[in-house]
């Protein structure tokens, strides 16, 4: 059986291509893991915000806090909501990734 250099080079080329695809997939996987971590952080921050808000409202109701305190709390919620909306908008791709 004779050595076929062209077959060897074709095989080597395909193997190199497969290895490159594996490297690309690994990089894409790492980027996806980072995106998931960032999303989980945003979600946890929102949960903390809402939990703190509920605790504050419950305390205000239990202590018969004056109406101005509720207005102040509403203002605080508006600021926090805008910040959260900005963060979500900033980290949401304009078009879905393919």
Secondary structure, 3 states (H helix, E strand, C coil): CCCCHHHHHHHHHHHHHHHHHHHHHHHHHHHHHHHHHHHHHHHHHHHHHHHHHHHHHHHHHHCCCCHHHHHHHHHHHHHHHHHHHHHHHHCCCCCCCC
